[in-house]
Amino acid sequence: MKPPSTSLWSLRAGERCRIEGFAGSLADSYRVRMMELGFHPGEVVTCVQSPAMGAPRVYRVSNTMFSLDDDVAAHIEVTRLDDHDGSAQ
């Protein structure tokens, strides 16, 4: 059984996920830009920092770090991974 998907914004520091896709409400310009930066469906992402008070969170995709706010990260659909899923990071 496949775990339910959630948004990238819901991850906390140290959690990993696999990108499933983008919400239809995300503007095409953001969707294209996110894919240019490496946020592709199937890609494994790690939340590196999850500060309080709604501050932007830091994510690692491959060997690159990105800071995203909730306006974008909330529209990236992901499935959380446990330590045995996905590729090693």
Phi and psi in degrees as GROMACS dihedral restraints (atoms count N, CA, C in turn):
[ dihedral_restraints ]
;  ai    aj    ak    al  type     phi  dphi    fc
    3     4     5     6     1   -79.0    20    10
    4     5     6     7     1   133.1    20    10
    6     7     8     9     1   -63.9    20    10
    7     8     9    10     1   150.8    20    10
    9    10    11    12     1   -67.3    20    10
   10    11    12    13     1   148.9    20    10
   12    13    14    15     1   -86.1    20    10
   13    14    15    16     1   157.1    20    10
   15    16    17    18     1  -142.8    20    10
   16    17    18    19     1  -169.6    20    10
   18    19    20    21     1  -100.5    20    10
   19    20    21    22     1   156.0    20    10
   21    22    23    24     1   -58.2    20    10
   22    23    24    25     1   -35.3    20    10
   24    25    26    27     1   -62.3    20    10
   25    26    27    28     1   -24.4    20    10
   27    28    29    30     1   -77.8    20    10
   28    29    30    31     1   -11.5    20    10
   30    31    32    33     1   -70.7    20    10
   31    32    33    34     1   149.7    20    10
   33    34    35    36     1  -110.1    20    10
   34    35    36    37     1   164.8    20    10
   36    37    38    39     1   -52.6    20    10
   37    38    39    40     1   131.4    20    10
   39    40    41    42     1    93.4    20    10
   40    41    42    43     1   -14.7    20    10
   42    43    44    45     1   -82.3    20    10
   43    44    45    46     1   147.6    20    10
   45    46    47    48     1  -117.7    20    10
   46    47    48    49     1   155.0    20    10
   48    49    50    51     1  -151.1    20    10
   49    50    51    52     1   168.4    20    10
   51    52    53    54     1  -116.7    20    10
   52    53    54    55     1   131.4    20    10
   54    55    56    57     1   -71.6    20    10
   55    56    57    58     1   128.2    20    10
   57    58    59    60     1   -96.8    20    10
   58    59    60    61     1   -33.9    20    10
   60    61    62    63     1   165.7    20    10
   61    62    63    64     1  -161.6    20    10
   63    64    65    66     1  -124.9    20    10
   64    65    66    67     1   142.2    20    10
   66    67    68    69     1   -63.7    20    10
   67    68    69    70     1   144.8    20    10
   69    70    71    72     1   -61.4    20    10
   70    71    72    73     1   -20.7    20    10
   72    73    74    75     1   -79.9    20    10
   73    74    75    76     1    -9.0    20    10
   75    76    77    78     1   -77.5    20    10
   76    77    78    79     1   126.7    20    10
   78    79    80    81     1   -57.8    20    10
   79    80    81    82     1   144.1    20    10
   81    82    83    84     1   -55.9    20    10
   82    83    84    85     1   -37.1    20    10
   84    85    86    87     1   -62.9    20    10
   85    86    87    88     1   -38.5    20    10
   87    88    89    90     1   -70.4    20    10
   88    89    90    91     1   -41.3    20    10
   90    91    92    93     1   -59.2    20    10
   91    92    93    94     1   -46.5    20    10
   93    94    95    96     1   -63.5    20    10
   94    95    96    97     1   -45.0    20    10
   96    97    98    99     1   -63.4    20    10
   97    98    99   100     1   -42.5    20    10
   99   100   101   102     1   -61.8    20    10
  100   101   102   103     1   -39.0    20    10
  102   103   104   105     1   -69.0    20    10
  103   104   105   106     1   -35.9    20    10
  105   106   107   108     1   -62.0    20    10
  106   107   108   109     1   -31.5    20    10
  108   109   110   111     1   -84.1    20    10
  109   110   111   112     1    -6.4    20    10
  111   112   113   114     1   109.0    20    10
  112   113   114   115     1     2.8    20    10
  114   115   116   117     1   -85.8    20    10
  115   116   117   118     1    76.1    20    10
  117   118   119   120     1  -101.2    20    10
  118   119   120   121     1   149.9    20    10
  120   121   122   123     1   -55.8    20    10
  121   122   123   124     1   135.2    20    10
  123   124   125   126     1    95.6    20    10
  124   125   126   127     1   -17.3    20    10
  126   127   128   129     1   -74.8    20    10
  127   128   129   130     1   141.3    20    10
  129   130   131   132     1   -90.8    20    10
  130   131   132   133     1   132.2    20    10
  132   133   134   135     1  -124.4    20    10
  133   134   135   136     1   141.3    20    10
  135   136   137   138     1  -116.3    20    10
  136   137   138   139     1   134.6    20    10
  138   139   140   141     1   -83.0    20    10
  139   140   141   142     1   118.3    20    10
  141   142   143   144     1   -92.3    20    10
  142   143   144   145     1   -42.4    20    10
  144   145   146   147     1  -136.2    20    10
  145   146   147   148     1   137.8    20    10
  147   148   149   150     1  -133.6    20    10
  148   149   150   151     1    75.3    20    10
  150   151   152   153     1   -64.6    20    10
  151   152   153   154     1   160.7    20    10
  153   154   155   156     1   -78.2    20    10
  154   155   156   157     1   173.4    20    10
  156   157   158   159     1    66.1    20    10
  157   158   159   160     1    24.4    20    10
  159   160   161   162     1    75.3    20    10
  160   161   162   163     1    13.4    20    10
  162   163   164   165     1   -65.1    20    10
  163   164   165   166     1   154.9    20    10
  165   166   167   168     1   -54.9    20    10
  166   167   168   169     1   146.0    20    10
  168   169   170   171     1  -101.5    20    10
  169   170   171   172     1   156.3    20    10
  171   172   173   174     1  -108.2    20    10
  172   173   174   175     1   129.9    20    10
  174   175   176   177     1  -124.3    20    10
  175   176   177   178     1   148.0    20    10
  177   178   179   180     1  -110.9    20    10
  178   179   180   181     1   126.7    20    10
  180   181   182   183     1  -122.9    20    10
  181   182   183   184     1   120.8    20    10
  183   184   185   186     1    56.1    20    10
  184   185   186   187     1  -121.6    20    10
  186   187   188   189     1  -110.5    20    10
  187   188   189   190     1    24.2    20    10
  189   190   191   192     1  -121.9    20    10
  190   191   192   193     1   141.2    20    10
  192   193   194   195     1  -103.0    20    10
  193   194   195   196     1   140.1    20    10
  195   196   197   198     1  -134.6    20    10
  196   197   198   199     1   143.6    20    10
  198   199   200   201     1  -105.0    20    10
  199   200   201   202     1   123.5    20    10
  201   202   203   204     1  -126.5    20    10
  202   203   204   205     1   143.2    20    10
  204   205   206   207     1   -95.6    20    10
  205   206   207   208     1   175.9    20    10
  207   208   209   210     1   -68.4    20    10
  208   209   210   211     1   -21.6    20    10
  210   211   212   213     1   -60.5    20    10
  211   212   213   214     1   -28.1    20    10
  213   214   215   216     1  -106.2    20    10
  214   215   216   217     1   -50.6    20    10
  216   217   218   219     1   -60.5    20    10
  217   218   219   220     1   -30.6    20    10
  219   220   221   222     1   -68.3    20    10
  220   221   222   223     1   -15.1    20    10
  222   223   224   225     1  -102.4    20    10
  223   224   225   226     1     4.7    20    10
  225   226   227   228     1  -100.0    20    10
  226   227   228   229     1   115.5    20    10
  228   229   230   231     1   -86.3    20    10
  229   230   231   232     1   129.2    20    10
  231   232   233   234     1  -135.9    20    10
  232   233   234   235     1   164.4    20    10
  234   235   236   237     1  -120.4    20    10
  235   236   237   238     1   125.8    20    10
  237   238   239   240     1   -63.8    20    10
  238   239   240   241     1   146.2    20    10
  240   241   242   243     1  -114.4    20    10
  241   242   243   244     1   145.0    20    10
  243   244   245   246     1   -95.8    20    10
  244   245   246   247     1  -176.7    20    10
  246   247   248   249     1   -63.8    20    10
  247   248   249   250     1   -13.7    20    10
  249   250   251   252     1  -103.7    20    10
  250   251   252   253     1    -4.6    20    10
  252   253   254   255     1   -99.9    20    10
  253   254   255   256     1   155.7    20    10
  255   256   257   258     1    71.9    20    10
  256   257   258   259     1  -170.7    20    10
  258   259   260   261     1   -89.9    20    10
  259   260   261   262     1   155.5    20    10
  261   262   263   264     1   -69.3    20    10
  262   263   264   265     1   140.1    20    10
